[in-house]
Amino acid sequence: MLELQVKVLAAWHRAGDTLRNRAAHEIDDRGEVTAATVLIVILVIAAIAAGGVIAGKIISNAEAVPTP
């Protein structure tokens, strides 16, 4: 498990370095929506939807518990 954690952490650092390098070399920032922004929005929407489904299942199970 430790090897996997190290690989994930190394990948995270490489991604951060890549983003910082791109940001440092980005001189002409026109405020355009980038692919990374779109991906983040899609992931946030998916996370909210998954939370809604989980909350719905919890509520459904809670309602199914008989009252003593």
N, C-alpha and C positions, 0 to 999 in steps of 0.2 A: 504494500500500500504506500509506503514511503517513497518508493521509486516513482509511482504514478503522481504523487503529490509534487515531487520535485519537477517532473516533466510539465505538469500543469502550471506550476509557478514560473518555470522558465519560459513557457509559451506566453504567459501573461506579461512577463517583463519584456519579451521581444515585441509583443503587440504594442505595449506602451511606448517602447523606444521608437517603433516605426511611426506611431501617431505623433510623437513629439518631434521627430525628424521632419515629417511632412508638414507639421504646423510651423516649424522653424523656417522651412523653405517656402512656405506659402506667403508670398508678398502681396499678391493681388487678391485679397479677400473681398469678394463682392456680395457676401451674404447668401450665397446659393445654398440650396438644400443638397447635401451630399448623400451618397448612398449609405454612409454610416448612420446618418440621422434617420433616414427612412427605415433602416434595419432596427434601430433602437425603438422607433415608434411601433413597428410591427411586433417586436418582442414585448413591449409594454402592454399592447392591446391583448396579445395572447396570454400574458400573465394575469391580466384582469379577468379575462374570460375563464381561465382555469380556476381562479379564485372564486368566481361566481358559481361554477359547476360544483366545486368542493363545498361551498357554503350551502348550496341547494341540497346536496346529498346529506350533509350534516343535519339540516333542518328536517328533511324527510325522515331520516332515521330517528330524530328526536320526537317527531310527531307520532311515530309508530310505536313508541314505548308505551305500554299500557299503564294507566294510573292505578295505584293500589287501592 
